[in-house]
Amino acid sequence: MLTLSFDASTAVLTVALMKGNRCLDQLENRERKTHAEQLMPAIDLLLKRNNLSVQELELVAAGHGPGSYTGIRIALATALGLTSGTSTPLVTVSTLQAITPAEDSGIIYAVLDARGGRVYAGGYRHNVCLYEDRQTTAEALAQHIAKMHGGEMVTLAGNGAAAVARYIGTARVWSDTWPQAVRLGELGRMQYERMGRGLADAEVRPFYAAPTQAERLAGQT
């Protein structure tokens, strides 16, 4: 299955072309230009240098967040634009899960800085979700990890990992780890095969993981 996958939810724009689980080509951009300026040119470049057209794509997979509100909207709007009026299926994937490696690396919590002392976090053991994506505080997440995984080695991955590690005695910390379009493409294909279809346009929704008003007032989730 020829898959175009991308994520624009973080500071790092990532785009990949995949055939099954094999990466044909990929781009990662950390320039200070906005993702709105970068995403379509990056997609066009990948397609052109692999002699492919949008019409040949068999699946489009986009990161739905959490992360930058603007980046999430750009990615989903682009995905809908690419598949509109075509039979190409579209799926969306957790930006946090796209931080985790494809191989089984034990318990991993993907953590992105949400500013203001908060983080976006999701917990996984390989492809199984242990802790649903949400926004919380670094301290609250550390308390959860200690309660649920005391004595086990836990990996914290993402630019919010160090903030959580301060509250944990022992953990592997991968701070310079970002969502990877290759991993997102793999997860997207798995989701498509599990569902047996792509998402209808009305089902394509951003996941902002914003706390409720009560949670904001309480200062925790």
Sequence and secondary structure as in RCSB ss.txt:
>XXXX:A:sequence
MLTLSFDASTAVLTVALMKGNRCLDQLENRERKTHAEQLMPAIDLLLKRNNLSVQELELVAAGHGPGSYTGIRIA
LATALGLTSGTSTPLVTVSTLQAITPAEDSGIIYAVLDARGGRVYAGGYRHNVCLYEDRQTTAEALAQHIAKMHG
GEMVTLAGNGAAAVARYIGTARVWSDTWPQAVRLGELGRMQYERMGRGLADAEVRPFYAAPTQAERLAGQT
>XXXX:A:secstr
 EEEEEE SSSSEEEEEEETTEEEEEEEE  SS HHHHHHHHHHHHHHHTT  GGG SEEEEE  SS HHHHHHH
HHHHHHHHTTSS  EEEE TTGGGS SS  SEEEEEEEEETTEEEEEEEETTEEEEEEEEEEHHHHHHHHHHHHT
TS EEEESTTHHHHHTT SS EEETT    HHHHHHHHHHHHHHHTS   GGG         HHHHHHT  
